[in-house]
Amino acid sequence: MPETILETQIETDLRELAQDIVRRAIQHGASAAECVVREGDEFSTLVRLGQVETLKESGSKAIGVRVFHGQRSASTYSSDFSREGLDRMLKSALELAKITSEDPFAGIPEQSQLGSIPGDLDLYYPDVYSLPGTERIAYARRSEKAALDFDARIKNSEGGSFDAATGHKIFANSHGFLGEYRRSYCSVAAIPIAHDANGAMQRDYWFSVARSLGRLESPEHVGKVAAERTLRRLGARKVKTQQVPVIFDPLVAATILEHIFEGVNGDSVYRGASFLAGKLGQKIAASDVTVIDDGTMHGGFGTSPFDGEGIPTRRTVVIENGVLNSYLLNTYTAKKLGLQTTANASRGLAGTPGIGPGNYFLQPGPKTPQQVIAEVKEGLYVTEFMGMGVNLVTGDYSRGASGLWISGGELTYPVEEITVAGNLKDMFLNIFEIANDLEFRGSVAAPTLRIDGLTVGGE
């Protein structure tokens, strides 16, 4: 049988299976039910000093069901697709749902809320799996070699890597919803280690990630950037404790945005475990700060046609010109807070849905990163954070950092063993400048960012 016909047959079978599990759950007394089926393939290889250190390839298929008995619910999952395995999974869920405690906010979304964004969202490219194994390894080897060849001071490496994955998700519920989508992903990375004249070592990394092999940066480019980032850390010093403007490079700026995400996450908000609870409609950030969550962007790493509960994804303006517009919610947290879901339900195979970002980003500003840096007389440019020192209830923030010192509007020398401290409430209000270099390397992205009023702790 030709592969495409076989694939179509398997897809049809999995769709029918998901619907059948839901149907059987209702027949056996459930008041509502959901079923999710996932299958996928993963490949990863790590090459270190030209030798293959790890090589992994796997395929997986699993199914999960969530059933309700009125306000009681339970979920189970299985990777056993035999009739006996599926019967056992369903029976366990139905029995557990009868003995769990009631929750007045439990339930699946209303039928009128369900749906899927039509058309091709540019999420799946079979080419990520098109390379033979030797060429996949060559990608990893080429990225590492480019880094090692770049400069004699790069004498060692934590490796070059190449990863690829494809996934297929099918979701059905007892309101008649049936949806599915495929996603693909590939990445190449390098982590070189450089030595200075005194033998002190520094490491850094660079990577490229894309939905399609054709959109990946070349391994040679990735290796070169990784080398440049590593070399600029050689000869790092400490600095005296002082209050100066701090500029966050885009990868580090994304972590600041993640703290905003944690703060607007409906789970944290209804528990009162967020410093942004009760702040809707209030100014919580500088006037040029606009944060958007958009699960509909074509080709985005956080894009999907529907969320984890079968609700079409959408674009939500979380913060607009500094004012908190919206929390990010699933059906459960929306009911808890007396609001409407923002279609941010995220789920695994079992358990209740959580909350995840779509394509969640900080709107870029007009200036280049170089212009933002040029305006700072003395300050810190952060390229890496270490450790977690963030209290989401109070907003207190203190993290170990390394980066480059800014003097006279230029990056001058590397610094390390410092801390950056402040409070998130003040930090968002003190965002002084946002650059124009927004680039997605994941579902959360931010441009270069300047925040004033922070304390840089050193000697």
PADO-571901 format. One line per field, with one value per residue (C-alpha): residue number from 0; y, x, z. Coordinates in nm, 3 decimals, m for minus. Example, Ala and Ser with C-alpha at 12.3 -4.5 7.8 and 13.67 -1.06 7.14 Angstrom:
nr: c(0_1)
Y: c(m0.450_m0.106)
X: c(1.230_1.367)
Z: c(0.780_0.714)
This chain:
nr: c(0_1_2_3_4_5_6_7_8_9_10_11_12_13_14_15_16_17_18_19_20_21_22_23_24_25_26_27_28_29_30_31_32_33_34_35_36_37_38_39_40_41_42_43_44_45_46_47_48_49_50_51_52_53_54_55_56_57_58_59_60_61_62_63_64_65_66_67_68_69_70_71_72_73_74_75_76_77_78_79_80_81_82_83_84_85_86_87_88_89_90_91_92_93_94_95_96_97_98_99_100_101_102_103_104_105_106_107_108_109_110_111_112_113_114_115_116_117_118_119_120_121_122_123_124_125_126_127_128_129_130_131_132_133_134_135_136_137_138_139_140_141_142_143_144_145_146_147_148_149_150_151_152_153_154_155_156_157_158_159_160_161_162_163_164_165_166_167_168_169_170_171_172_173_174_175_176_177_178_179_180_181_182_183_184_185_186_187_188_189_190_191_192_193_194_195_196_197_198_199_200_201_202_203_204_205_206_207_208_209_210_211_212_213_214_215_216_217_218_219_220_221_222_223_224_225_226_227_228_229_230_231_232_233_234_235_236_237_238_239_240_241_242_243_244_245_246_247_248_249_250_251_252_253_254_255_256_257_258_259_260_261_262_263_264_265_266_267_268_269_270_271_272_273_274_275_276_277_278_279_280_281_282_283_284_285_286_287_288_289_290_291_292_293_294_295_296_297_298_299_300_301_302_303_304_305_306_307_308_309_310_311_312_313_314_315_316_317_318_319_320_321_322_323_324_325_326_327_328_329_330_331_332_333_334_335_336_337_338_339_340_341_342_343_344_345_346_347_348_349_350_351_352_353_354_355_356_357_358_359_360_361_362_363_364_365_366_367_368_369_370_371_372_373_374_375_376_377_378_379_380_381_382_383_384_385_386_387_388_389_390_391_392_393_394_395_396_397_398_399_400_401_402_403_404_405_406_407_408_409_410_411_412_413_414_415_416_417_418_419_420_421_422_423_424_425_426_427_428_429_430_431_432_433_434_435_436_437_438_439_440_441_442_443_444_445_446_447_448_449_450_451_452_453_454_455_456_457_458)
Y: c(0.000_0.343_0.537_0.833_0.602_0.417_0.747_0.860_0.528_0.559_0.921_0.821_0.535_0.766_1.022_0.750_0.607_0.946_0.985_0.625_0.669_0.979_0.797_0.496_0.721_0.878_0.534_0.420_0.708_1.004_1.342_1.480_1.351_1.454_1.243_1.343_1.130_1.223_1.065_1.187_1.122_1.272_1.273_1.430_1.402_1.563_1.572_1.666_1.737_1.577_1.250_1.144_1.141_1.078_0.970_0.925_0.846_0.760_0.738_0.756_0.724_0.777_0.847_1.020_1.058_1.296_1.213_1.399_1.278_1.607_1.820_1.532_1.453_1.217_1.144_0.853_0.786_0.493_0.403_0.062_0.082_m0.276_m0.319_m0.440_m0.144_0.111_m0.060_m0.052_0.319_0.416_0.198_0.352_0.707_0.632_0.468_0.746_1.017_0.873_0.903_1.235_1.543_1.781_2.108_2.361_2.507_2.174_2.103_2.129_2.449_2.538_2.398_2.751_2.826_2.534_2.549_2.549_2.815_2.712_2.686_2.602_2.773_2.684_2.454_2.134_2.058_1.697_1.816_1.823_1.444_1.430_1.411_1.073_1.012_1.092_1.439_1.511_1.428_1.645_1.945_1.906_1.847_2.150_2.389_2.272_2.281_2.637_2.743_2.556_2.691_3.050_3.137_2.960_3.048_2.815_2.490_2.287_2.240_2.110_2.005_2.078_1.941_1.880_1.802_1.731_1.640_1.600_1.573_1.504_1.583_1.481_1.608_1.512_1.589_1.500_1.826_1.686_1.869_1.692_1.872_1.785_1.942_1.854_2.042_2.009_2.152_2.136_2.307_2.332_2.460_2.496_2.546_2.633_2.681_2.945_2.979_3.306_3.352_3.256_2.937_3.071_2.927_3.075_2.914_3.050_2.918_2.998_2.816_2.834_2.683_2.658_2.474_2.380_2.270_2.532_2.814_2.705_2.926_2.745_2.539_2.750_3.072_2.921_2.808_3.149_3.340_3.093_3.154_3.533_3.523_3.300_3.506_3.832_3.679_3.624_3.835_3.894_4.111_4.203_4.554_4.761_4.757_5.046_5.153_5.184_5.132_4.763_4.646_4.290_4.110_3.949_3.598_3.741_3.995_3.700_3.581_3.917_3.862_3.513_3.672_3.886_3.564_3.398_3.711_3.713_3.333_3.269_2.991_3.230_3.507_3.320_3.173_3.523_3.406_3.684_4.044_4.132_3.987_4.251_4.486_4.465_4.812_4.953_5.090_4.827_4.907_5.197_5.364_5.216_4.858_4.649_4.271_4.047_3.679_3.553_3.185_3.248_3.371_3.173_2.946_3.057_2.830_2.887_2.865_2.607_2.605_2.537_2.531_2.234_2.243_2.280_2.658_2.850_3.029_3.408_3.728_3.880_4.217_4.145_4.486_4.788_5.106_5.000_4.912_4.553_4.460_4.088_3.783_3.462_3.201_2.859_2.766_2.669_2.979_3.202_3.060_3.104_3.471_3.542_3.616_3.459_3.216_3.360_3.017_2.955_2.606_2.383_2.014_1.689_1.355_1.348_1.589_1.912_2.166_2.424_2.760_2.813_3.097_3.125_3.344_3.573_3.883_4.240_4.484_4.623_4.991_5.210_5.210_4.961_4.781_4.986_5.312_5.191_5.100_5.430_5.630_5.472_5.640_5.366_5.051_4.675_4.468_4.129_3.821_3.547_3.491_3.217_3.078_3.169_3.446_3.571_3.591_3.618_3.710_4.013_4.078_4.070_3.999_3.904_3.691_3.610_3.752_3.796_4.021_4.323_4.659_4.966_5.275_5.587_5.423_5.123_4.762_4.772_4.464_4.144_4.118_3.817_3.712_3.994_4.011_4.219_4.312_4.505_4.448_4.338_4.600_4.876_4.703_4.699_5.068_5.150_4.993_5.289_5.171_4.882_4.808_4.690_4.347_4.119_3.766_3.445_3.157_2.997_3.084_3.371_3.656_4.006_4.264_4.422_4.604_4.883_4.898_5.174_5.179_4.831_4.754_4.574_4.393_4.321_4.393)
X: c(0.000_0.154_0.269_0.033_m0.270_m0.145_m0.095_m0.447_m0.583_m0.397_m0.511_m0.873_m0.841_m0.701_m0.977_m1.239_m1.068_m1.079_m1.449_m1.518_m1.354_m1.570_m1.884_m1.812_m1.745_m2.091_m2.252_m2.098_m2.248_m2.012_m2.188_m1.904_m1.576_m1.264_m1.004_m0.662_m0.438_m0.076_0.185_0.524_0.885_1.196_1.560_1.858_2.233_2.520_2.868_3.161_3.507_3.395_3.280_2.916_2.839_2.464_2.223_1.856_1.563_1.219_0.857_0.568_0.191_m0.031_m0.394_m0.560_m0.919_m1.086_m1.437_m1.689_m1.961_m2.139_m1.883_m1.645_m1.372_m1.081_m0.833_m0.614_m0.381_m0.216_0.034_m0.132_m0.368_m0.494_m0.867_m0.787_m0.554_m0.813_m1.091_m0.871_m0.788_m1.155_m1.275_m1.016_m1.119_m1.491_m1.433_m1.203_m1.450_m1.713_m1.493_m1.310_m1.436_m1.678_m1.559_m1.830_m1.609_m1.530_m1.654_m1.577_m1.638_m1.982_m2.053_m2.081_m1.719_m1.564_m1.399_m1.076_m0.899_m0.943_m0.667_m0.298_m0.121_0.224_0.312_0.423_0.707_0.804_1.152_1.269_1.281_1.407_1.780_1.953_2.117_2.467_2.358_2.182_2.506_2.691_2.474_2.586_2.947_2.953_2.820_3.082_3.365_3.276_3.306_3.636_3.789_3.689_3.968_4.270_4.147_3.851_4.015_3.723_3.352_3.041_2.928_2.726_2.373_2.095_1.736_1.422_1.069_0.723_0.399_0.034_m0.247_m0.612_m0.872_m1.238_m1.504_m1.864_m2.000_m1.909_m1.578_m1.310_m0.990_m0.635_m0.308_0.053_0.366_0.733_1.049_1.425_1.724_2.101_2.325_2.687_2.844_3.217_3.462_3.736_4.059_4.232_4.611_4.584_4.390_4.055_3.763_3.438_3.151_2.851_2.618_2.407_2.126_1.876_1.530_1.266_0.954_1.128_1.482_1.491_1.445_1.724_2.034_2.336_2.540_2.844_2.662_2.543_2.897_3.047_2.795_2.847_3.224_3.186_2.957_3.205_3.515_3.359_3.336_3.712_3.882_3.562_3.587_3.369_3.230_3.148_2.792_2.598_2.266_2.293_2.075_2.062_2.014_1.891_1.984_1.681_1.728_1.750_1.469_1.241_1.284_1.148_0.849_0.804_0.769_0.485_0.332_0.353_0.195_m0.103_m0.150_m0.506_m0.390_m0.161_m0.422_m0.717_m0.493_m0.375_m0.018_0.058_0.165_m0.070_m0.385_m0.660_m0.472_m0.689_m0.734_m0.442_m0.110_0.151_0.426_0.582_0.359_0.537_0.501_0.251_0.251_0.057_m0.031_m0.122_m0.187_m0.288_0.040_0.135_0.431_0.467_0.623_0.320_0.057_m0.222_m0.571_m0.735_m0.625_m0.611_m0.991_m1.097_m1.147_m1.008_m0.686_m0.687_m0.489_m0.505_m0.352_m0.231_m0.078_m0.160_0.048_0.138_m0.218_m0.304_m0.583_m0.626_m0.516_m0.445_m0.708_m0.849_m1.215_m1.162_m0.968_m1.207_m1.502_m1.310_m1.245_m1.585_m1.421_m1.410_m1.139_m0.862_m0.812_m0.482_m0.565_m0.259_m0.265_m0.076_m0.249_m0.385_m0.474_m0.666_m0.563_m0.307_m0.234_0.030_0.136_0.054_0.317_0.376_0.584_0.675_0.592_0.923_1.015_1.177_1.549_1.823_1.998_2.312_2.116_1.977_2.329_2.475_2.247_2.395_2.703_2.769_2.564_2.535_2.445_2.320_2.374_2.305_2.117_2.196_1.968_1.613_1.557_1.209_0.914_0.594_0.381_0.589_0.768_1.112_1.380_1.747_1.943_2.305_2.420_2.706_2.744_2.934_2.998_2.878_3.096_3.053_2.772_2.979_3.027_3.372_3.468_3.304_3.174_3.074_2.983_2.734_2.368_2.086_1.824_1.497_1.123_0.918_0.651_0.914_1.101_0.799_0.730_1.099_1.127_1.301_1.362_1.254_1.461_1.341_1.512_1.218_1.291_1.111_1.334_1.050_0.694_0.810_1.011_1.127_1.358_1.658_1.529_1.660_1.541_1.650_1.661_1.811_2.096_2.395_2.565_2.937_3.233)
Z: c(0.000_m0.089_0.217_0.166_0.147_0.455_0.644_0.550_0.673_1.006_1.051_0.983_1.231_1.501_1.445_1.467_1.775_1.955_1.876_1.975_2.320_2.381_2.264_2.488_2.789_2.749_2.699_3.029_3.225_3.186_3.160_2.940_2.798_2.603_2.425_2.296_2.072_2.008_1.786_1.679_1.586_1.741_1.640_1.817_1.790_1.978_1.826_2.051_1.909_1.584_1.744_1.781_2.155_2.147_1.879_1.963_1.743_1.872_1.772_2.014_2.018_2.319_2.407_2.702_2.818_3.066_3.186_3.400_3.633_3.691_3.878_3.939_3.687_3.631_3.356_3.248_2.957_2.785_2.514_2.479_2.180_2.209_2.277_2.630_2.694_2.578_2.779_3.090_3.040_2.999_3.288_3.524_3.431_3.477_3.817_3.940_3.836_4.070_4.378_4.324_4.505_4.334_4.186_4.095_3.820_3.648_3.296_2.926_2.725_2.589_2.243_2.100_2.204_2.015_1.676_1.478_1.270_0.904_0.645_0.654_0.944_0.805_1.097_0.928_0.686_0.618_0.513_0.879_0.853_0.493_0.565_0.596_0.935_0.811_0.694_1.025_1.204_0.951_1.051_1.413_1.312_1.079_1.347_1.598_1.341_1.238_1.603_1.662_1.340_1.410_1.654_1.807_2.156_2.109_2.214_2.341_2.300_2.472_2.126_1.819_1.794_1.545_1.646_1.446_1.548_1.399_1.592_1.519_1.765_1.746_1.994_2.033_2.292_2.371_2.223_1.882_1.840_1.638_1.543_1.447_1.338_1.264_1.363_1.272_1.420_1.367_1.529_1.510_1.792_1.903_2.250_2.217_2.506_2.482_2.689_2.769_2.814_3.184_3.109_3.234_3.038_2.909_2.723_2.533_2.267_1.967_1.792_1.509_1.518_1.245_1.132_0.806_0.727_0.451_0.705_0.938_0.959_0.815_1.066_0.971_1.067_1.397_1.482_1.396_1.613_1.900_1.872_1.871_2.173_2.359_2.276_2.395_2.745_2.782_3.048_3.245_3.556_3.849_3.892_4.199_4.330_4.175_4.027_3.649_3.341_3.248_2.888_2.834_2.513_2.338_2.483_2.836_2.773_2.694_3.056_3.180_2.954_3.101_3.445_3.306_3.169_3.510_3.659_3.419_3.425_3.544_3.778_3.970_3.964_4.114_4.384_4.476_4.405_4.155_4.210_3.919_4.080_4.094_3.859_3.543_3.390_3.589_3.462_3.545_3.291_3.103_2.843_2.540_2.669_2.470_2.523_2.285_2.294_1.947_1.884_1.522_1.365_1.053_1.119_1.482_1.742_1.967_1.690_1.678_1.520_1.858_2.222_2.459_2.504_2.140_2.139_1.836_1.928_1.911_1.950_2.299_2.388_2.742_2.815_2.601_2.639_2.992_3.104_3.201_2.959_3.006_3.199_3.006_3.086_3.012_3.073_3.438_3.547_3.349_3.547_3.873_3.793_3.636_3.298_2.949_2.837_2.618_2.450_2.630_2.757_2.736_2.811_2.817_2.785_3.139_3.415_3.393_3.128_3.232_3.070_2.803_2.573_2.205_2.036_2.330_2.263_2.350_2.071_1.932_1.936_1.666_1.764_1.677_1.967_1.884_1.928_2.263_2.385_2.253_2.487_2.802_2.958_3.215_3.239_3.208_2.899_3.027_2.810_3.065_3.390_3.640_3.909_3.995_4.247_4.160_4.401_4.198_4.499_4.604_4.274_4.441_4.182_4.222_3.977_3.909_3.577_3.333_3.032_2.904_3.064_2.874_2.893_2.679_2.481_2.377_2.491_2.649_2.858_2.987_3.344_3.554_3.911_3.952_4.051_3.907_4.167_4.181_4.201_3.900_3.975_3.941_3.657_3.424_3.498_3.443_3.096_2.938_2.584_2.358_2.047_1.706_1.697_1.777_1.656_1.749_1.861_2.054_2.152_2.383_2.231_2.319_2.159_2.331_2.639_2.866_3.227_3.464_3.845_3.893_4.132_3.988_4.275_4.249_4.474)
